Amino acid sequence: MTDDIRKQLEKQLEKVNRRLEILDMIEEKLYHMKFLTQRVIDEDLTDEEILEINMKVNNLGEQVSLLDMQATELS
């Protein structure tokens, strides 16, 4: 294997590893969104608590979108 091919493959491997890291972060944020949403369903929360959770879920959704864009750029 030539050095050029080896370098190219190493670069591709770095991209794949970075993409996997991003996908793990996305998964973690989606899990947190699910947990928060389930709290609203399961618990008797005040309107203020529901609004606060909604803002957190929206914020996490925005973070997921940004991470998804980063992962897509690595494709």
N, C-alpha and C positions, 0 to 999 in steps of 0.2 A: 504494500500500500504506500502510495506516495505521500509526502508531507502535505501537499495541497489537499488531497482527499481526506487525510486524517484531520487536518485543521477544519475543513468544511463539516465533517461529521461531528467533531467536537463542538463546533458552533451550533449545529442543529440540536445536539443533545442539551446544550445550555438553554436553548430556547424552549425545548420540551420541558425541562426541569422547572424553568421559570413559569411556564404556563400551568404546570401541575400545582405549583405553589399558589398561583392566583386562583385556580379552580378550588383549591382547599379553602382559601379565604372566602370565596363566594359561598361554598357549602356551609361554612360556619355562620355566615351572615344570614343565609336563608333559614338555617335551623333556628337562629335567634328570632327571626321574624315569625316563624311558625309558633315558637314558644310564647311570644308576646300575644299573638293572635288568639292562641288557645286560652290564655289567661282571660281575655275579654269574654270568651264564650263560657268558660267554666266558673268564673268568679263574679260576685256581685259588686261591680266597681262603680264608682261615681262617674258622672259625666266628665269631670276634670281628669280623673285617672285614665279614662278611655281616650280622651283627647291627647294626653301625654303619651300614651302607648301608641296612638295613631301617628304622632309626630316622630316617634322613635322608629316605627315601621317604615314610614316614608323616607326617613334619613337612611336607614339601612338599604332600602330599595335603590336609592340614588347611588350609594356606595357600590352595590352589586352591579348597577349599570356601568359605572366607571371601570370597575374591575373587569367586567365582560369586554369592554372596549379594549382594555389593555391586553387581555388574552387573545382577542381577535387579531390585534396588530401583530402578535407573535406567530400567527398562523402562516 
